[in-house]
Structures are given as C-alpha cells and as structure tokens.
Amino acid sequence: MKLYFLLILFTQNNIFLTLTNFKGEVLVWKSLGNLKIKGLKKLTNTFIKNFIFVNLNELIFHKDLKIHIKLKGYNKSKKIFTRFLLLFLKEVIFSFTDNLNEPMNGCKLKKKRRL
C-alpha cells in the first residue's frame, strides 16, 4: 500500500494543492489560478470541479493507494471544494484533517475605567 499526503492551502483568492509522498518529497504542486481564464472568477463551482478532475484524475485508478488529506486556511468556497474532493476521492481517502488557525479564546474585554 502506497501512502501519500494531499496538503490543501486555502488563501483568500486561491487554492493550492501539494501532493507529497511519505518522505515529504513533493510530487505534484498545483494552483487554481493556473486553470483560470482571464476576466473570469476562479472560485466558482465549475472551476473547482474541473481543477479537481484534471489534477487528481490519475489518483483514483490506483488500487493500493491511500491518501491523508490535510486542509489549512479558510476560503469562501472551502466547503464546496471539500465536498467535491470527498465525492471524487472517496475510494482512496485514508484520513481527513482540518488545521484551521483561528483563535478560539474570544474577544478581549474592554479595560475598566477608574476614576
């Protein structure tokens, strides 16, 4: 069984895919901006579907392949992207983690004024 890591970085305007092997060597690095046509938005459903299909199509045909998926960052189309990714790679996914770097400690209270 071959083990690969699919690292997905969501930025405000783009999505990056990095496929690495167990040793950490980068096999594939792709960006959603490469598929974009000038003058059109790149974070639409059709671009996301095409991006996943074009870049990850060869992975679903391997029988002894397992993928760990790691998500990082936040984007307005993150939910749609992960839904399409899970539907497309459901046969080969081994684990799925989301490393969202948002603080969970709430807001700081205002300093009390002393007279």
C-alpha distances in whole Angstrom, upper triangle without the diagonal:
4,6,10,13,16,19,22,26,29,32,35,35,32,28,26,22,20,16,15,12,12,15,17,17,19,17,19,22,24,28,29,32,31,31,35,38,41,43,41,39,35,34,35,33,33,32,29,27,28,26,23,23,24,21,18,19,16,13,14,14,10,9,5,6,7,10,13,16,19,23,26,30,32,33,35,32,29,29,29,27,24,25,25,21,20,22,20,16,16,14,11,13,11,15,18,20,24,26,29,32,35,37,38,41,43,47,49,52,55,57,61,64,66,70
4,7,10,13,16,19,23,26,29,33,32,29,25,23,19,17,13,11,8,9,12,13,14,15,13,16,19,21,24,26,29,28,28,32,35,38,40,38,36,32,32,32,31,31,29,26,25,26,24,21,21,21,19,16,17,14,11,13,13,9,9,6,5,6,8,11,14,17,20,23,27,29,30,33,30,27,28,28,25,23,24,23,19,19,21,19,15,16,14,11,12,11,14,17,19,22,24,27,29,33,35,36,39,42,45,47,51,53,56,59,62,65,68
4,7,10,13,16,20,23,26,30,30,26,23,20,16,14,11,9,7,6,10,11,12,13,12,14,17,19,22,24,27,27,27,30,34,37,39,36,34,30,29,31,29,29,28,25,24,25,22,19,20,21,18,15,17,15,12,13,15,11,12,9,6,5,6,8,11,14,17,20,23,26,27,30,27,24,25,25,22,20,22,21,18,17,20,18,14,15,14,10,10,9,11,13,15,19,20,23,26,29,32,32,36,38,41,43,47,50,52,55,58,61,64
4,7,10,13,16,19,23,26,26,23,19,16,13,10,7,6,5,6,9,9,10,10,10,11,13,16,19,21,24,23,24,27,30,33,35,33,31,27,26,27,26,26,24,22,21,22,19,16,18,18,15,13,15,13,10,13,14,12,13,11,8,6,5,6,9,11,14,17,20,23,24,27,24,21,22,23,19,18,20,19,15,16,18,16,13,15,14,10,10,9,11,12,14,16,18,21,23,27,29,31,34,36,39,41,45,47,50,53,56,59,62
4,6,10,13,16,19,23,23,20,16,14,10,8,6,5,6,7,10,8,10,10,10,11,12,14,16,18,21,21,22,25,29,31,33,31,28,25,24,25,24,25,23,20,20,21,18,15,18,18,15,13,16,15,12,14,17,15,16,14,11,9,6,5,6,7,11,13,17,19,21,24,22,18,20,20,17,15,18,18,14,15,18,16,13,15,15,11,10,10,10,10,11,13,14,17,20,23,26,27,30,32,35,37,41,44,46,49,52,55,59
4,6,10,13,16,20,20,16,13,10,7,6,5,7,9,11,13,11,12,10,10,9,10,11,13,15,18,18,19,22,25,28,29,27,25,21,20,21,21,21,19,16,17,17,14,12,15,15,12,10,14,14,11,13,16,15,17,16,12,10,7,6,5,6,8,11,14,16,18,20,18,15,17,17,14,12,15,15,11,12,15,14,11,14,15,11,10,11,10,10,10,12,13,16,18,21,25,26,29,31,34,36,40,42,45,48,51,54,57
4,7,10,13,17,17,14,10,8,6,5,6,8,11,12,14,11,12,10,11,10,10,11,12,14,17,17,19,21,24,26,28,26,23,20,18,21,20,21,19,16,18,18,15,13,16,17,13,13,16,17,15,17,20,19,21,20,16,14,10,8,6,5,6,8,11,14,15,18,16,14,16,17,13,12,16,16,12,14,17,16,14,16,18,15,13,13,12,10,10,10,11,13,15,18,21,23,27,28,30,33,37,39,41,45,48,51,54
4,6,10,13,14,11,7,6,5,6,9,11,14,16,18,15,15,13,14,12,10,10,10,11,14,15,16,18,22,24,25,22,20,16,15,17,17,18,16,13,15,16,13,12,15,16,13,13,16,18,16,18,21,21,23,22,18,16,12,11,8,6,5,6,9,11,11,14,13,10,13,13,10,10,13,13,11,13,16,15,14,16,18,16,14,15,14,11,10,10,10,12,14,17,20,22,26,27,29,31,35,37,40,43,46,49,53
4,6,10,11,8,6,5,7,8,12,14,17,19,20,16,17,15,16,14,11,11,10,11,13,15,16,17,21,22,23,21,18,15,14,17,18,19,16,14,17,18,14,14,18,18,15,16,19,21,19,21,24,24,26,26,22,20,16,14,11,9,6,5,6,8,9,13,12,10,13,14,11,12,15,16,14,16,19,18,18,20,22,20,18,19,17,14,12,10,10,10,12,14,18,20,24,25,26,29,32,35,37,41,43,46,50
4,7,8,6,5,7,9,12,15,17,21,22,23,20,21,18,19,17,14,12,10,10,12,15,16,16,20,21,21,19,16,13,11,14,15,17,15,12,16,17,14,14,18,18,16,17,21,23,21,23,26,27,29,28,25,22,19,17,13,11,8,6,5,5,6,9,9,7,11,12,10,11,14,15,14,16,19,19,19,21,23,22,19,21,19,15,14,11,11,10,12,13,17,19,23,23,25,27,31,33,35,39,41,45,48
4,6,5,6,8,12,14,17,20,23,25,26,22,23,20,21,19,15,14,11,11,12,15,16,16,19,19,20,18,15,12,11,15,17,19,16,14,18,19,16,17,20,21,19,20,23,25,24,26,29,30,32,32,28,26,22,20,17,14,11,9,6,6,6,9,10,10,13,15,13,14,18,18,17,20,22,22,22,24,27,26,23,25,22,19,17,14,13,12,12,14,17,20,23,23,24,26,30,31,34,37,40,43,46
4,6,8,11,15,17,21,23,27,29,29,26,26,23,25,22,18,16,13,12,12,16,17,15,18,18,18,16,13,11,10,14,16,18,16,15,19,20,17,18,22,22,21,22,26,28,27,28,32,33,35,35,31,29,25,24,20,18,14,12,9,7,6,8,10,10,14,15,14,16,18,19,19,22,24,24,24,26,29,28,26,28,25,22,20,17,16,14,14,14,18,20,23,22,23,26,29,30,33,36,38,42,45
4,7,10,14,17,20,23,27,29,30,26,26,23,24,20,17,14,11,9,9,13,13,12,14,14,14,13,9,8,8,11,14,16,13,13,17,17,15,17,20,20,19,21,24,26,26,27,31,32,34,34,31,29,26,24,21,19,16,14,11,10,8,9,10,11,15,15,13,16,19,18,18,22,23,23,24,26,29,28,26,28,26,23,22,19,18,17,17,18,21,24,27,26,27,29,32,34,36,40,42,45,48
4,7,10,13,17,20,23,26,27,23,23,19,20,17,13,11,7,6,7,10,11,10,14,14,15,13,10,8,7,11,13,15,11,11,14,15,12,14,17,17,15,17,20,23,22,24,27,28,31,31,27,26,22,21,18,16,13,12,11,10,8,10,10,10,14,14,12,14,17,16,16,19,21,20,21,24,26,25,23,25,24,21,20,17,17,16,17,19,22,25,28,28,28,31,34,36,39,42,44,48,51
4,7,10,13,16,20,22,23,20,20,17,17,14,11,9,6,5,8,10,11,12,15,17,18,16,13,10,9,12,13,14,11,9,13,13,10,11,14,14,13,14,17,20,19,21,24,25,27,27,24,22,18,18,14,13,10,10,9,10,8,11,9,9,12,12,9,11,14,14,13,16,18,17,17,20,23,21,19,22,20,17,16,15,15,15,16,18,22,24,27,28,29,32,35,37,40,43,46,49,52
4,7,10,13,17,19,20,16,16,13,14,11,7,6,5,6,9,10,12,13,17,19,20,18,16,12,12,15,16,17,13,12,14,14,10,11,15,14,11,13,16,18,17,19,22,23,25,25,21,20,17,16,13,12,10,10,11,12,12,14,13,12,15,15,12,13,16,15,13,17,19,17,17,20,22,20,18,20,19,17,16,15,15,15,17,19,23,25,29,29,31,33,37,39,41,45,47,50,54
4,7,10,13,16,17,14,14,11,11,8,6,5,6,8,11,12,13,15,19,21,23,21,19,15,14,17,17,17,14,12,14,14,10,10,13,12,9,10,14,15,13,16,19,19,22,21,18,16,13,13,10,10,10,11,12,14,14,17,15,13,16,15,12,12,15,14,12,15,17,15,14,17,19,17,15,17,16,15,15,14,15,16,18,21,25,27,30,31,33,35,39,41,44,47,50,53,56
4,6,10,13,14,10,10,7,8,6,5,7,9,12,14,14,16,18,22,24,26,24,22,18,18,21,21,21,18,16,17,17,13,12,15,14,11,11,15,15,13,16,19,18,21,20,16,15,12,12,10,10,11,12,14,16,17,20,18,16,19,19,15,15,18,17,14,16,19,17,15,18,19,16,15,17,16,15,15,15,15,17,19,22,25,28,31,32,34,37,40,42,45,48,51,54,57
4,7,10,11,9,9,6,6,5,6,9,12,14,17,16,18,21,24,27,29,27,25,21,21,23,22,22,20,17,18,17,14,13,15,14,10,10,13,12,11,14,16,15,17,16,13,12,9,10,9,10,12,14,17,19,20,23,21,18,20,20,16,16,19,17,14,16,18,16,14,17,17,14,13,14,14,14,15,16,17,19,21,25,28,30,33,35,37,39,43,45,47,51,54,57,60
4,7,8,5,5,4,5,7,9,12,15,18,20,20,21,24,28,30,32,30,28,25,24,26,26,26,23,21,22,21,18,16,18,18,14,13,16,15,13,16,18,16,18,16,13,12,10,10,11,11,14,15,19,21,23,26,24,21,23,23,20,19,22,21,17,18,21,19,16,19,19,15,14,15,15,15,16,17,17,20,22,25,28,30,33,35,38,40,43,46,48,51,54,57,61
4,5,5,6,7,7,10,12,15,19,21,24,23,24,27,31,33,36,34,32,28,28,29,29,29,26,24,24,24,21,19,20,20,16,15,17,15,13,16,17,15,16,14,11,11,9,10,12,13,16,18,22,24,26,29,27,24,26,26,22,21,24,23,19,20,22,20,17,19,18,15,14,14,15,16,17,19,19,23,24,28,31,32,35,38,40,42,46,48,50,54,57,59,63
4,6,8,10,11,14,16,19,22,24,27,26,28,31,34,36,39,37,35,31,30,32,31,31,29,26,27,27,24,22,23,23,20,18,20,18,16,18,19,17,17,14,12,11,10,10,13,14,17,19,22,25,27,30,28,25,27,28,24,22,25,25,21,21,24,22,19,20,19,15,15,13,14,16,16,19,19,23,24,28,30,31,34,37,40,41,45,48,50,53,56,58,62
4,6,9,11,14,16,19,22,25,27,27,29,32,35,37,39,38,36,32,32,34,33,34,31,28,29,29,26,24,26,25,21,20,23,21,18,21,22,20,21,18,15,15,14,13,15,16,19,20,23,27,29,32,30,27,29,30,27,25,28,27,24,24,27,25,22,24,23,19,19,17,17,19,19,21,21,24,25,29,31,32,35,38,40,42,46,48,50,53,56,58,62
4,6,9,12,13,16,19,22,24,24,26,28,32,34,36,34,32,29,28,31,30,31,28,26,27,26,23,22,24,23,19,18,21,20,18,21,22,20,22,19,16,15,13,13,14,13,16,17,20,24,25,29,27,24,27,27,24,23,26,25,22,23,26,24,21,23,23,19,18,17,17,18,17,19,18,21,22,26,28,30,33,35,38,39,43,46,47,51,53,56,59
4,6,9,11,15,18,21,23,22,24,27,30,32,35,33,32,28,28,30,30,30,27,25,26,25,22,21,23,21,18,17,20,18,17,20,22,19,21,19,16,16,15,15,16,16,18,19,22,25,26,30,28,26,28,28,25,24,27,26,22,24,26,24,21,24,23,20,19,19,19,20,20,21,21,24,24,28,31,33,36,38,40,42,46,48,50,53,56,58,62
4,6,7,11,14,17,19,18,20,23,26,28,31,30,28,24,25,27,27,27,24,22,23,22,19,18,20,18,14,15,18,16,15,19,20,19,21,20,16,16,14,14,14,15,16,17,20,23,24,27,25,23,25,25,22,21,24,23,20,22,24,22,19,22,22,19,19,19,19,19,19,20,20,22,23,27,30,32,35,37,39,41,45,47,49,52,55,58,61
4,7,10,14,17,19,17,19,22,25,28,30,29,28,24,24,26,26,25,22,21,21,20,17,16,17,15,12,12,15,13,12,16,17,16,19,17,14,15,13,14,15,16,18,19,22,24,25,27,25,23,25,25,21,21,24,22,19,21,23,20,18,21,20,17,17,18,19,19,20,21,22,24,26,29,32,34,38,39,41,44,47,50,52,55,58,61,64
4,7,10,13,15,13,15,18,22,24,27,25,24,20,21,23,22,22,19,17,18,17,13,13,14,12,9,10,13,12,11,15,17,16,19,19,15,16,14,15,14,15,16,17,20,22,22,24,22,20,23,22,18,19,21,19,16,19,21,18,16,20,20,17,17,19,19,19,20,20,21,23,24,28,31,33,36,38,40,42,46,48,50,54,56,59,63
4,7,11,12,11,13,16,19,21,24,23,21,18,18,21,21,20,17,16,17,16,12,13,15,13,9,11,14,14,14,18,20,19,22,22,18,18,15,16,14,14,15,15,17,19,19,22,20,18,21,21,17,18,21,19,16,19,21,19,18,21,22,19,19,20,20,19,19,19,19,21,22,25,29,31,34,35,37,39,43,45,47,51,53,56,60
4,7,9,8,10,12,16,18,20,19,17,14,15,17,18,17,14,13,14,13,9,10,12,10,8,10,13,14,14,17,20,20,23,23,20,20,17,17,15,15,15,15,16,18,17,19,17,16,19,18,15,16,19,17,15,18,20,17,17,20,22,20,19,21,21,19,20,19,20,21,22,25,29,31,34,35,37,39,43,45,47,51,53,56,59
4,5,6,8,10,13,15,17,16,14,11,12,14,15,15,12,11,13,12,9,11,13,12,10,12,15,17,17,20,22,23,26,26,23,22,19,19,16,16,14,14,15,16,14,16,15,14,18,17,13,15,18,16,15,19,20,18,18,22,24,22,21,23,22,20,20,19,19,20,21,23,27,29,33,33,34,37,40,42,45,48,50,54,57
4,5,6,7,11,13,15,12,11,7,8,11,12,12,8,8,11,10,7,9,12,11,10,13,15,18,18,20,23,24,27,28,24,23,20,20,17,17,15,15,15,15,13,14,12,13,16,14,11,14,16,14,14,18,19,17,18,21,23,22,21,24,23,21,21,19,20,20,22,24,27,29,33,33,34,37,40,42,45,48,50,54,57
4,5,5,9,10,12,11,10,7,9,12,14,13,10,11,14,12,10,13,15,13,13,16,18,20,21,23,26,27,30,31,27,27,24,24,21,20,18,18,17,17,14,16,14,15,18,17,15,18,20,18,18,21,22,20,22,25,27,26,25,28,27,24,24,22,23,22,23,25,29,31,34,34,35,38,41,42,45,48,50,54,57
4,6,9,10,13,13,12,9,12,14,16,14,11,12,14,12,9,12,14,12,11,15,17,18,20,22,24,25,29,30,26,26,23,24,21,21,20,20,20,20,18,19,17,18,21,19,16,19,21,19,18,22,23,20,21,25,27,25,25,28,27,25,26,24,25,25,26,28,32,34,37,37,38,41,44,46,48,52,54,57,60
4,7,10,12,11,11,8,11,12,13,11,7,9,11,8,7,11,12,10,10,14,15,18,19,21,23,25,28,29,26,26,24,24,22,22,20,21,21,20,18,18,16,17,20,17,15,18,20,17,17,21,21,18,20,24,25,24,24,28,27,25,26,25,26,26,27,29,33,35,38,38,39,42,45,47,50,53,55,59,61
4,6,9,7,7,6,9,10,12,11,8,10,13,10,10,13,15,13,14,17,19,21,23,24,26,28,31,33,29,29,26,27,24,24,22,22,21,20,17,17,15,17,20,17,16,19,21,18,19,23,23,21,23,26,28,27,27,30,30,27,27,26,27,26,27,29,32,35,38,37,38,41,44,45,48,52,53,57,60
4,6,6,8,8,12,12,14,12,10,13,15,13,13,16,17,15,17,20,21,24,25,27,29,31,34,36,33,33,30,31,28,28,25,25,24,23,20,20,18,21,23,20,19,22,23,21,22,26,25,24,26,29,31,31,30,34,33,31,31,29,30,29,31,32,36,38,41,40,41,44,46,48,51,54,56,59,62
4,6,8,9,13,14,17,15,13,16,18,16,16,20,21,19,20,23,25,27,29,30,32,34,38,39,36,36,33,33,30,30,27,27,25,24,21,21,20,22,25,22,21,25,26,24,25,29,28,27,29,32,34,34,33,36,36,33,33,31,32,30,31,32,36,38,41,40,40,43,46,47,50,53,54,58,60
4,7,9,12,13,16,15,13,16,19,18,18,21,22,21,22,25,27,30,31,32,34,37,40,41,38,37,34,35,31,31,28,27,25,24,20,19,19,22,24,22,21,25,26,24,26,29,29,28,30,33,36,35,35,38,37,34,34,31,32,30,31,32,35,38,40,39,39,42,44,45,48,51,53,56,59
4,6,9,9,12,12,10,13,15,14,15,18,19,19,20,23,24,27,28,29,32,34,37,38,35,35,32,32,28,28,25,25,23,21,18,17,16,19,21,18,18,22,23,21,22,26,26,25,27,30,32,32,32,35,34,31,31,29,30,28,29,30,33,35,38,37,37,40,43,44,47,50,52,55,58
4,6,7,10,10,9,11,14,14,13,16,18,18,19,22,23,26,27,28,31,33,35,37,33,32,29,29,26,25,22,22,20,18,14,13,12,15,17,15,15,19,20,18,20,23,23,23,25,28,30,30,29,32,31,28,28,25,26,25,26,26,30,32,35,33,34,37,40,41,44,47,49,52,55
4,6,9,9,6,8,11,11,10,13,15,15,16,18,20,23,23,24,27,29,32,33,30,29,26,26,22,22,19,19,17,16,12,12,10,13,15,13,12,16,17,16,17,20,21,20,22,24,27,27,26,29,28,25,25,23,23,22,24,25,28,30,33,33,33,36,39,41,44,47,49,52,55
4,7,9,7,7,10,11,10,13,15,16,16,18,20,23,23,24,27,29,31,32,29,28,24,24,20,20,17,17,15,13,9,8,7,10,12,10,9,13,14,13,15,18,18,18,20,22,26,25,24,27,25,22,22,20,21,20,21,22,26,27,31,30,31,34,37,38,41,45,47,50,53
4,6,5,6,9,10,11,12,14,15,17,18,19,23,23,23,26,29,31,32,29,28,25,25,22,22,19,19,18,16,12,10,8,11,12,9,10,13,14,12,14,17,17,17,20,22,25,25,24,27,26,23,24,22,23,22,24,25,28,30,33,32,33,36,39,41,44,47,49,53,55
4,6,5,6,9,10,11,12,14,16,16,17,21,21,21,24,26,28,30,27,26,23,24,20,21,19,20,19,17,14,12,9,11,11,7,8,12,11,9,12,15,14,14,17,19,22,23,22,25,24,22,23,21,23,22,25,26,29,30,34,33,34,38,40,42,46,49,51,55,57
4,5,5,6,8,10,11,12,14,15,16,19,20,20,23,25,28,30,27,26,24,25,22,23,21,22,21,20,16,15,12,14,14,11,11,14,13,11,13,16,15,14,17,20,22,23,23,26,26,24,25,24,26,25,28,29,32,34,37,36,38,41,44,46,49,52,54,58,61
4,6,5,6,9,10,10,12,14,15,18,19,20,22,25,27,29,26,25,23,23,20,21,19,20,19,18,15,14,11,13,14,11,10,14,14,11,13,16,16,15,17,20,23,23,22,26,25,23,24,22,24,24,26,27,31,32,36,35,37,40,43,45,48,51,53,57,60
4,5,5,6,9,10,11,12,13,17,17,17,20,22,25,26,23,22,20,20,17,18,15,17,17,15,13,12,9,10,11,8,6,10,11,8,9,13,13,12,14,17,20,19,19,22,21,19,20,19,21,21,23,24,28,30,33,33,34,38,41,43,46,49,51,55,58
4,5,5,6,9,10,11,11,15,15,15,18,20,23,25,22,21,19,20,17,19,17,19,20,18,16,16,12,13,13,9,8,11,10,7,9,12,11,9,12,15,17,18,18,21,21,19,21,20,23,23,26,27,31,32,36,36,37,41,44,46,49,52,55,58,61
4,6,5,6,8,10,10,14,15,15,18,20,23,25,22,22,20,21,19,20,19,21,21,21,18,18,14,15,16,13,11,14,14,10,11,15,13,11,14,17,19,19,19,23,23,22,23,23,25,25,28,29,33,35,38,38,40,43,46,48,51,54,57,60,63
4,6,5,6,8,10,13,14,15,17,19,22,24,21,20,18,19,16,17,16,18,18,18,16,17,13,14,15,13,10,12,13,10,10,14,14,11,13,17,19,18,18,21,21,19,21,20,22,22,25,27,31,32,36,36,38,41,44,46,49,52,55,58,61
4,6,5,6,7,11,11,11,14,16,19,20,17,17,15,16,14,15,15,17,18,18,16,17,14,13,14,12,9,10,11,8,7,10,10,8,9,13,15,14,14,18,18,16,18,18,20,21,24,26,30,31,35,35,37,41,44,46,49,52,55,58,61
4,6,6,5,9,10,10,12,15,18,20,17,18,16,18,16,18,18,21,22,22,20,20,17,16,17,14,12,13,13,10,9,12,11,8,10,13,15,15,16,19,20,19,21,22,24,25,28,30,34,35,39,39,41,44,47,50,53,56,58,62,65
4,6,6,9,11,12,13,16,19,21,18,19,17,19,18,20,19,22,23,23,21,22,18,18,20,17,14,16,16,13,12,15,15,11,13,16,17,17,18,21,22,21,23,23,25,26,29,31,35,36,40,41,42,45,49,51,54,57,60,63,66
4,6,8,9,11,13,15,18,19,16,16,15,16,15,17,17,19,20,21,20,21,18,17,19,17,13,15,16,13,11,14,15,11,12,16,16,15,16,19,20,19,20,21,23,24,26,29,33,34,38,39,41,43,47,49,52,55,58,61,64
4,6,6,7,10,11,14,16,13,13,11,14,13,15,16,19,21,21,20,22,18,17,18,16,13,13,15,12,9,12,12,9,8,12,13,11,12,15,17,16,18,19,22,23,26,29,32,34,37,38,40,43,47,49,52,55,58,61,65
4,6,6,8,10,13,15,13,14,14,16,16,19,19,22,24,25,23,24,21,20,20,18,15,16,16,13,11,13,12,9,9,12,12,12,14,17,19,19,21,23,25,27,30,32,36,37,41,41,44,47,50,53,55,59,61,65,68
4,6,6,8,11,13,11,13,13,16,16,19,21,24,26,27,26,27,24,23,23,21,18,18,19,16,14,15,15,11,11,14,13,12,14,17,19,20,22,24,26,28,31,34,37,38,42,43,46,49,52,55,57,60,63,66,70
4,6,6,9,10,8,9,9,13,13,16,18,21,24,25,25,26,23,21,22,20,17,16,17,15,12,13,13,10,8,11,10,8,10,13,15,16,19,21,23,26,29,31,35,36,39,41,43,46,50,52,55,58,61,64,68
4,6,8,10,8,10,10,14,14,18,19,23,25,26,26,27,23,21,21,20,17,16,16,14,11,12,11,8,6,9,7,7,10,13,15,16,20,22,25,27,30,33,36,37,40,41,44,47,50,53,56,59,62,65,69
4,6,9,9,11,13,17,18,21,23,26,29,30,29,30,27,25,25,23,21,20,20,17,15,15,15,11,10,12,10,9,13,15,18,20,23,25,28,30,34,36,39,40,44,45,48,51,54,57,60,63,66,69,72
4,6,6,9,11,15,17,20,23,26,29,30,30,32,28,26,26,25,22,21,21,19,16,16,16,14,11,13,10,8,12,14,17,19,22,25,27,30,33,36,39,40,43,45,48,50,54,57,59,62,65,68,72
4,6,9,12,15,17,21,24,27,30,32,32,33,30,28,27,26,24,22,22,20,18,17,17,15,12,12,9,8,12,13,16,19,22,25,28,31,34,37,40,40,44,45,48,51,54,58,60,63,66,69,73
4,7,10,14,16,20,23,26,30,31,32,34,31,28,28,27,25,23,23,22,19,18,19,17,13,14,10,8,11,11,15,18,21,24,27,30,33,36,38,39,42,44,47,50,53,56,59,62,65,68,71
4,7,10,13,16,19,23,26,28,28,30,27,25,25,24,21,19,20,19,16,15,17,14,11,12,9,6,9,9,12,15,18,21,23,26,29,32,35,36,39,41,44,47,50,53,55,59,62,65,68
4,7,10,13,16,20,23,25,26,28,25,22,22,22,20,17,18,18,14,13,15,14,10,10,9,5,6,5,9,11,14,18,20,23,26,29,32,32,36,38,41,43,47,50,52,55,58,61,65
4,6,10,13,16,19,21,22,25,22,19,19,20,17,14,16,16,12,11,14,13,9,10,10,6,5,5,7,9,11,14,17,20,22,25,28,29,32,34,37,40,43,46,49,52,55,58,61
4,7,10,13,17,19,21,23,21,17,18,19,16,13,16,16,12,12,15,14,11,12,12,9,6,5,5,6,8,11,13,16,19,22,25,25,29,31,34,36,40,43,45,48,51,54,58
4,7,10,13,15,17,19,17,14,14,16,13,10,13,13,10,10,13,13,10,11,13,10,7,8,6,5,6,8,11,14,17,19,22,23,27,28,31,34,37,40,43,46,49,52,55
4,7,10,13,15,18,16,13,14,16,13,11,14,15,12,12,16,16,14,15,17,14,11,11,8,6,5,6,7,10,13,16,19,20,23,25,28,31,34,37,39,42,45,48,52
4,7,9,11,14,13,9,11,13,11,9,13,14,11,12,16,16,15,16,19,17,13,14,11,8,6,5,6,8,11,13,17,18,22,23,25,28,32,34,37,40,43,46,50
4,7,10,13,13,10,13,15,13,12,15,17,15,16,19,19,18,20,22,20,17,18,15,11,9,6,5,6,8,11,14,16,19,21,23,25,29,31,34,37,40,43,47
4,7,11,11,9,12,14,13,13,16,17,16,18,21,21,21,22,25,23,20,21,18,15,12,9,7,6,7,9,13,15,18,19,20,23,27,29,32,35,38,41,44
4,7,9,7,9,12,11,12,15,16,16,17,20,21,21,22,25,24,21,22,19,16,14,10,10,7,9,9,13,15,18,18,20,23,26,28,31,34,37,40,43
4,5,5,8,10,10,11,14,15,15,17,19,20,21,22,26,25,22,24,21,18,16,13,13,11,12,13,16,18,21,21,22,25,28,30,33,36,39,42,45
4,6,8,9,10,12,13,15,16,18,19,20,22,23,26,26,24,26,23,19,18,15,16,14,15,15,18,20,23,22,23,26,29,31,34,37,39,43,46
4,6,5,6,9,10,11,12,14,16,17,18,20,23,23,21,23,21,18,17,15,16,15,17,17,21,22,25,24,26,29,32,34,37,40,43,46,49
4,6,5,6,9,10,10,12,14,15,16,17,21,20,18,20,18,14,13,11,13,11,14,15,19,20,23,23,25,28,31,33,37,40,42,46,49
4,5,5,6,9,10,11,12,14,15,16,20,20,17,19,17,14,14,12,14,13,16,17,20,20,24,23,26,29,32,34,38,40,43,47,50
4,6,5,6,9,10,11,12,14,15,19,19,17,20,19,16,16,15,17,16,19,20,23,24,27,27,29,33,35,38,41,44,46,50,53
4,5,5,6,9,10,11,12,14,17,17,15,18,17,14,14,13,16,15,18,20,23,24,28,28,30,33,36,39,42,45,47,51,54
4,5,5,6,9,10,10,11,15,15,12,15,13,10,11,10,14,14,17,19,22,23,26,27,29,33,35,38,41,44,47,50,54
4,5,5,6,9,10,10,14,15,13,16,15,12,14,13,17,17,21,21,25,25,29,29,31,35,37,40,43,46,49,52,56
4,6,5,6,9,10,13,14,13,16,16,14,16,16,19,19,23,24,27,28,32,32,34,38,40,43,46,49,52,55,58
4,5,5,6,8,11,11,10,13,13,11,13,14,17,18,21,23,26,27,31,31,34,37,40,43,46,49,52,55,58
4,5,5,5,9,10,8,11,11,9,12,13,17,18,22,24,27,27,31,31,34,37,40,43,46,49,52,55,59
4,6,6,9,11,10,14,14,13,16,17,21,22,25,27,30,30,34,34,37,40,43,46,49,52,55,58,62
4,6,8,9,10,14,15,14,17,18,21,23,26,28,31,32,36,36,39,42,45,48,51,54,57,60,63
4,6,6,6,10,11,11,15,17,20,22,25,27,31,31,35,36,38,42,45,48,50,53,56,60,63
4,6,6,9,11,11,15,17,20,22,26,28,31,31,34,35,39,42,45,48,51,53,57,60,63
4,6,9,11,13,17,19,23,25,29,31,34,34,37,39,42,45,48,51,54,57,60,63,66
4,6,9,11,15,18,21,23,27,29,32,32,36,38,41,44,47,50,52,55,59,62,65
4,6,7,11,14,17,20,23,26,28,29,32,34,37,40,43,46,49,52,55,58,61
4,7,10,14,17,20,23,25,28,28,31,33,37,39,43,46,48,51,54,57,61
4,7,10,13,16,19,22,24,24,28,30,33,36,39,42,44,47,51,53,57
4,7,10,13,16,19,21,21,25,26,30,33,36,39,41,44,47,50,54
4,7,10,13,15,18,18,21,23,26,29,32,35,38,41,44,47,50
4,6,9,12,14,15,19,20,23,26,29,32,35,38,41,44,47
4,6,9,12,13,16,18,21,23,27,30,32,35,38,41,45
4,6,9,10,14,15,18,21,24,27,29,32,35,38,42
4,7,9,12,14,16,18,22,24,27,30,33,36,39
4,6,9,10,12,15,18,21,23,27,30,33,36
4,6,7,9,12,15,18,20,24,27,30,33
4,6,9,12,15,18,20,23,26,29,33
4,7,9,11,15,17,20,23,26,29
4,7,9,13,15,18,21,24,28
4,6,9,12,15,18,21,25
4,7,9,12,15,18,22
4,6,9,12,15,19
4,6,9,12,16
4,6,9,13
4,6,10
4,7
4
